Amino acid sequence: MTQIERHAVIFARLEALHPGQHLRLLYDSDPQLLRDRFNTRFNGQYEWLDMKAGPLVWRVQITRLGTNARCLVGRFPAVPTALAALDRGQDAA
């Protein structure tokens, strides 16, 4: 799977989120290119939170902004070269 295909999968997962839900990504390299594309495509619709920034692992949480949050937790197939870590959900308050 190419980087563009991986990003398309991630963007589709993001678009499926309801306000208040988040997607967590675990990468084995700096996801700066994804962040640049993310900022261009979703400016102001989501919040990007760097939970861990290298040097071996990068963990990112992306939360859809808005109201009427619902809880939905799921796991998705691993994306090659990104360390198999797509999950979405909502943390308990």
Residue frames relative to the residue before (quaternion, step in Angstrom):
aa qw qx qy qz dx dy dz
M 1.0000 0.0000 0.0000 0.0000 0.00 0.00 0.00
T 0.3864 -0.7334 0.5127 0.2233 3.56 -0.84 0.98
Q 0.6723 -0.4844 0.3682 0.4216 3.54 -1.28 0.26
I 0.6358 0.5223 -0.3258 0.4657 3.60 0.98 -0.78
E 0.6520 0.4987 -0.3131 0.4777 3.60 1.00 -0.78
R 0.6309 0.5238 -0.3331 0.4654 3.61 0.99 -0.79
H 0.6639 0.4998 -0.3042 0.4659 3.55 0.92 -0.90
A 0.6218 0.5362 -0.3423 0.4569 3.60 1.02 -0.72
V 0.6339 0.5169 -0.3233 0.4759 3.61 1.03 -0.79
I 0.6632 0.5010 -0.3021 0.4668 3.58 0.90 -0.92
F 0.6666 0.5003 -0.3086 0.4583 3.60 0.89 -0.90
A 0.6258 0.5214 -0.3410 0.4692 3.60 1.03 -0.71
R 0.6378 0.5147 -0.3234 0.4730 3.61 1.00 -0.79
L 0.6463 0.5214 -0.3177 0.4578 3.58 0.98 -0.83
E 0.6692 0.5066 -0.2998 0.4536 3.57 0.92 -0.89
A 0.6567 0.5163 -0.3086 0.4549 3.61 1.15 -0.52
L 0.5373 0.6374 -0.4021 0.3787 3.59 1.24 -0.27
H 0.3539 -0.6758 0.6025 0.2347 3.52 -1.28 0.58
P 0.6632 -0.4877 0.3592 0.4397 3.62 -1.16 0.39
G 0.7787 0.3032 -0.2582 0.4847 3.54 -0.94 0.97
Q 0.6138 0.5213 -0.3565 0.4737 3.61 1.20 -0.34
H 0.1738 -0.7940 0.5743 0.0978 3.53 -1.21 0.48
L 0.2803 -0.6978 0.6344 0.1790 3.49 -1.40 0.34
R 0.1570 -0.7780 0.6020 0.0874 3.56 -0.88 0.93
L 0.1207 -0.7849 0.6068 0.0334 3.53 -0.97 0.96
L 0.1205 -0.7578 0.6383 0.0624 3.52 -1.08 0.80
Y 0.0625 -0.8233 0.5632 -0.0326 3.56 -0.55 1.21
D 0.3595 -0.7100 0.5600 0.2303 3.52 -1.25 0.48
S 0.7388 0.2291 -0.1988 0.6019 3.59 1.29 0.30
D 0.6689 -0.5108 0.3530 0.4087 3.56 -1.22 0.44
P 0.2901 -0.7948 0.5105 0.1534 3.63 -0.65 1.09
Q 0.1792 0.8355 -0.5056 0.1192 3.63 1.11 0.62
L 0.6467 0.5091 -0.3355 0.4584 3.62 0.92 -0.78
L 0.6217 0.5171 -0.3340 0.4842 3.59 1.02 -0.79
R 0.6612 0.5084 -0.3166 0.4518 3.59 0.89 -0.88
D 0.6356 0.5239 -0.3306 0.4606 3.59 0.97 -0.79
R 0.6745 0.4745 -0.2879 0.4868 3.59 0.91 -0.90
F 0.6133 0.5573 -0.3240 0.4565 3.56 1.06 -0.84
N 0.6834 0.4919 -0.2865 0.4571 3.60 0.83 -0.99
T 0.6452 0.5145 -0.3147 0.4690 3.58 1.04 -0.74
R 0.7460 0.4345 -0.2231 0.4527 3.57 0.86 -0.97
F 0.8273 0.2427 -0.0763 0.5009 3.60 0.87 -0.95
N 0.1261 0.8496 -0.5064 0.0769 3.59 1.15 0.45
G 0.8652 0.0986 -0.1068 0.4799 3.57 -0.64 1.19
Q 0.6142 0.5722 -0.3477 0.4177 3.62 1.23 -0.15
Y 0.7775 0.2034 -0.0782 0.5899 3.57 1.22 -0.55
E 0.3202 -0.7005 0.5955 0.2283 3.53 -1.33 0.31
W 0.2217 -0.7615 0.5999 0.1052 3.59 -0.88 1.00
L 0.0162 -0.7988 0.6009 -0.0247 3.59 -0.70 1.07
D 0.2735 -0.7365 0.5984 0.1571 3.57 -0.75 1.10
M 0.1847 -0.8105 0.5502 0.0792 3.57 -0.43 1.21
K 0.7684 -0.0301 0.0324 0.6384 3.59 1.18 -0.65
A 0.1079 -0.8174 0.5655 0.0187 3.56 -0.81 1.02
G 0.8278 -0.3138 0.1350 0.4450 3.53 -0.02 1.41
P 0.5614 0.0591 -0.7431 -0.3593 1.50 -2.42 -0.45
L 0.6950 0.4636 -0.2885 0.4678 3.62 1.17 -0.34
V 0.7985 0.1215 -0.0221 0.5892 3.57 1.08 -0.74
W 0.1397 -0.7461 0.6459 0.0817 3.52 -1.15 0.79
R 0.0709 -0.7821 0.6189 0.0159 3.57 -0.83 1.02
V 0.0531 -0.7962 0.6016 -0.0374 3.53 -0.84 1.13
Q 0.1121 -0.7502 0.6445 0.0963 3.55 -1.14 0.68
I 0.0909 -0.7843 0.6134 0.0161 3.56 -0.81 1.07
T 0.1074 -0.8177 0.5655 -0.0019 3.57 -0.60 1.21
R 0.3853 -0.6972 0.5522 0.2459 3.56 -0.94 0.90
L 0.3404 -0.7507 0.5360 0.1821 3.56 -0.82 1.02
G 0.4770 0.6521 -0.5042 0.3048 3.55 -1.23 0.46
T 0.5381 -0.6120 0.4760 0.3307 3.54 -1.33 -0.27
N 0.7477 0.4069 -0.2996 0.4308 3.56 -1.36 -0.03
A 0.0867 0.8321 -0.5402 0.0913 3.58 0.86 0.95
R 0.1005 -0.7555 0.6456 0.0482 3.54 -1.13 0.80
C 0.4149 -0.7004 0.5231 0.2524 3.54 -1.17 0.56
L 0.1462 0.7558 -0.6258 0.1257 3.55 -0.84 1.01
V 0.0404 -0.8020 0.5958 -0.0144 3.55 -0.66 1.09
G 0.1561 0.7935 -0.5750 0.1241 3.55 -0.90 0.87
R 0.2782 -0.7196 0.6035 0.2017 3.53 -1.30 0.23
F 0.2199 -0.7772 0.5835 0.0842 3.49 -1.12 0.79
P 0.6407 -0.5218 0.3773 0.4181 3.58 -1.15 0.43
A 0.5820 -0.5953 0.4264 0.3538 3.56 -1.10 0.68
V 0.2930 -0.7094 0.6122 0.1901 3.53 -1.16 0.69
P 0.4794 -0.6938 0.4417 0.3062 3.62 -0.57 1.09
T 0.8280 0.1824 -0.2367 0.4746 3.52 -1.16 0.95
A 0.6338 0.3599 -0.3493 0.5888 3.59 1.19 0.00
L 0.5180 -0.7228 0.3506 0.2939 3.60 -0.49 1.08
A 0.6729 -0.5483 0.3462 0.3560 3.67 0.39 1.07
A 0.5652 0.6432 -0.3684 0.3621 3.60 0.75 0.82
L 0.2950 0.7009 -0.5947 0.2607 3.54 0.37 1.18
D 0.2451 0.7302 -0.6242 0.1309 3.52 -0.79 0.96
R 0.1548 -0.7890 0.5873 0.0929 3.53 -1.02 0.67
G 0.2430 0.7600 -0.5730 0.1872 3.51 -1.14 0.55
Q 0.3865 -0.6831 0.5610 0.2633 3.50 -1.28 -0.31
D 0.4239 -0.7017 0.5113 0.2580 3.55 -0.82 1.00
A 0.5168 -0.6133 0.4911 0.3400 3.57 -1.13 0.63
A 0.4548 -0.7005 0.4810 0.2667 3.57 -0.95 0.86
